[in-house]
């Protein structure tokens, strides 16, 4: 199964692609979709939508894992990211690929084993779990790979067998 992880944003959208088979995760690709900072929001959202559609066609994922939003201090930045996330979800929905959403804490728990892990711990574990020679860059791509790993681990969880075969993840 191929999983595309997406770390939402407007200036930078991280993406990571892994293949998973019988609990073994293999790195395929990662990177970032970027938009020019001094550009109005609507054209930036259009760029994200088009680039994400291209990623979905290029990598043909079986599932897409997207980070849920977490607002801390800067609500203005959070609102822009929410716009970007909405365009990402629309692109995924129109592709017909199932979408799964995870909180930052769920991702850290799945990848590091601790829901309050620091970013450098997540990056280190992504590198180790995917046998990468160097840490994934940029950080948004590392986060996207962590999202893909989180889904790979969640879909093979014992919850699948205890819920009558239903997927415990929230599907859009």
Secondary structure, DSSP 8 states (H G I E B T S, - for coil): -EEEEEE--SSEEEEEEEEEETTEEEEEEEEEEE--TTS-HHHHHHHHHHHHHHHHHHH--SEEEEE-----S-HHHHHHHHHHHHHHHHHHHHHT-EEEEE-HHHHHHHHTS-TT--HHHHHHHHHHHTT-SS--SSHHHHHHHHHHHHHHHHHTSTHHHHTTT---S-B-
